[in-house]
C-alpha cells in the first residue's frame, strides 16, 4: 500500500489561472485580469515548489505540466525560473516531459522560442475548431488562420506538439466532422486530444442550455456516431486512442496524464490545483484555494491548501478503477484488490464480458470500444454494492 503510487509515477502540475477571455464551455478555474504581477506569481510558485519538495524529498519526478487558464500568457522568464527550481529541488527522469498549454494566438506564438529555451519540451495547443464560424461560437479569440500559423511555429520549435479539438458542436454534421478530423490528423505530429462537447453547469453554455437557447447540439445517436467515426479514422491514420479522448502515435502518449490515469502521485500547485500525495502510507487528496488572490496571499505563509483528506482503501480503489479504465490498456485487478482489500465481483465482470463491454485477459481488465461509449455506466455497475 505504501508504495502503490510508484506504479503510476510522480508528476507536478502547476496551474496558471489567467486567460485573455473566458470560453463559454469552460468550467476550469480560469479568470480574466487586466494586470498580472508576473514577478509576484513567480515568487509564489517558487515558494510552493520549495514546500512541495520538502514533502516529497528524493522522489524522481517524471513529468511537469503547466495548465490553466492559459499558461502561454506567462512570461518565458517566469517559466524558466520555475523549471530551474524544479531541477534543483528534485531528481528527475532522464526523459522528463515538461508540457505547457498554449492558445494559438500571435502573442503566445511569439513566446514559443522563449518557452523552449526555458526547458519546455512539449506544447499542447487549444485550437478547438478549424473554421472561424465555430471558433466564434465557442468563444475563441483566434481565427483558424491564426491557429495554423501558431501551429506551424510550434512544430518548428518543439519536437512534441499536441492540439485539442472539440466535436459535437452546434449544427455540426457527421460529414463536417469527418472532413475536419482528417484535416487535423494530416497536420498532427504525434498526439491529438478530441473532446466531445459537454455542457457543464456554471458555464455560459450551461446557462444558455438551461433556458433552451443552446440549439443545434447533436442527439445521442449522432454523438455516438461521431465517437465511432473518430476511432475509425484515427486508427486508419496511425493515431489510435490510448485513452477515451486522447490519441497518439506509438511512444508519444502524454506522460504526465498517464500519471493520473495510472494512479500515481502528483503535486498540485496554483489556484484550484488538485493533487494526490502518499505520506507515511496514507494517500492524501489535496486541493488549493481557487481564488487567485487568496492563493497568492496564502503562499507567503505556506497555507495555500484546503484541509487535506485521507483517502480510505475503498476510495483509492474506486479512483484507481475510474482513472485506469479510461485507458485502452485498462487496469490490473491484483492492484485493485491490494488497494481495496477485496476483489471486484466476478459475477459483475462476467456479466459485463457477456454483453461485450469489457475484456479480461489474465488479471488485466479493459473496456471495449463499444464499452467506452457507456464508460460511466460500466463503472457504476462494477463499483455498486
Buried (B, 14 or more C-beta within 10 A) or exposed (E): EEEBBEEBBBBBBBBBBBBBEBBBBBBBBBBEEEEBEEEEBBBBBBBBBEBBBEEBEEBBBBBBBBBBBBBBBBBBBBBBBBBEBBEEBBEBBEEBBBBBBBBBBEEBBEBBBBBBEBBBBBBBBBBBBBBBEBBEBBBBEBBBEBBBBBBEBBBEBBEBBBBBBBBBBBEBEBEBBBEBBEEBBEBBBBBBBBBBBEBEEEBBBBBBBEEEEBEEBBEEEBBBBBBBBBBEBBEEBEBBBBBBBBBBBEEBBBBBBBBBBBBBBBBBBBBBBEBBBBEEEBBBBBBBBBBBEEBBBBBEEEEBBEEBEEBEBEBBBBBBBBBBBBBBBBBBBEBBBBBBEEEBBEEBBEBBBEEEBBBBEEEEBBBBBEBBBBBEEBBEBBBEE
